[in-house]
Amino acid sequence: MKATIVTIGDEILIGQIVDTNSSYIAKAIDKIGVQTHEMLSISDDKQHILNTFSNLQNKVELVFITGGLGPTKDDITKKTFCDYFDDTLVENEDVFLHVKELIEGIYKRPISQMNRDQALVPSKCEVLFNKVGTAPGMWMRKENTVFISLPGVPYEMKYLVENVIIPKIIREYKRPFILHKTIMTYGQGESLIAERIEDWENNLPDFVRLAYLPSPGRVRLRLTARGENREILQKAIDNNVVLLAKIINDIIVGFDEDETIEVVIGRLLTQQNKTLATAESCTGGKIAQVITSVSGASNYFRGGIVSYATDTKISQLNVNSDTIKKYSVVSAEVAKEMVIGIKNAMNSDYAIATTGNAGPSKGEAEAAIGTVFIAIATPDEVFAEEFNFGQPREKVIDRTVNKAFELLQKEILKNVQ
């Protein structure tokens, strides 16, 4: 069963906003066995929309459309629906009463004609009632394709997908099973991993596919199995994950999409009742940002300092100025003094510190562009390691963040019984 996701809006095409709706819808429908065939972004142009609908007709079972349902003149999706389905707009009483309640009851202002027009829907459509907004969704079938129009506002779209669309698809369609398993790895690149697991990959069943999803410092390996028998699919994935773990157990940190290394570290620290602090220079606070993106991080993260300037390292982290003069600000010695300083300042059990030259220019440091020192403090020791992550700047920062987590996790695991 296939679907196409279409986003409507010039603001997406010119890069003014990022399309997060498509990825959300794709993930949601994949969980119930609907495969996303393609994603399209098109302009707020009536003929363009009509041509897109016509091109998709009978090629996929479902077409999801987001955007263009607002009250202003540039929102033309409903009128275009009427043209494509040879229909007319009528006022839906339930939607009107809901809009009226929102505008007059919550926003405390008189309902305008523009607000009232939100209740206009094609007469042939099945209205998808939007409890969290004023724009209703629409479900319309033409021959072998259902067109599902959803608001572009993310939280309204998500409400309808979760509470209306997914249950409706499950009720009305027989779907195959699509199972995924993601293996999170850190510390080795895509090509090296591929060499290590080549024989294993070549022996995967025909109905199981492997995808490499690399990013700086980490690679996700995603197994996907499709078929009619869930038990067979699940058994195949489980068995092959066990075999894979025997080959690359040294770089695996988790077995789910959400099992990132920062999540694993947080769980380990919580289990051991230990705490963490960060002192960042070249990473600019990104390590702390990633740590605090995990729910419950307040249980183990004491805090951090972004000591970007040299004098801040001295005043806030007690880095010795003579150390900087002798070894330069980008050095193992400075990184170690930074990590000791933050560990003491925050009274934490573990600490991370980074100092480096992310580029594109050298700045105050003499070290080559791409050079980074990462220091780790544990309850028992302090050490620093040197890396060169090349260029561009964004790659250096991302790889530094991931490598810091990798080093920290290895140290924490030493204390796991």
Secondary structure, 3 states (H helix, E strand, C coil): CEEEEEEECHHHHCCCCCCCHHHHHHHHHHCCCCEEEEEEEECCCHHHHHHHHHHHCCCCCEEEEECCCCCCCCCCHHHHHHHHCCCCEEECHHHHHHHHHHHHHHCCCCCCHHHHHHHEEECCCEEECCCCCCCCEEEEEECCEEEEEECCCHHHHHHHHHHHHHHHHHHHCCCCEEEEEEEEEECCCHHHHHHHCHHHHHCCCCCEEEEEEEECCEEEEEEEEEECCHHHHHHHHHHHHHHHHHHHCCCEEECCCCCCHHHHHHHHHHHHCCCEEEEECCCCCHHHHHHHCCCCHHHCEEEEEECCCHHHHHHHHCCCHHHHHHHCCCCHHHHHHHHHHHHHHHCCCEEEEEEECCCCCCCCCCCCCCEEEEEEECCCCEEEEEEECCCCHHHHHHHHHHHHHHHHHHHHHCCCC
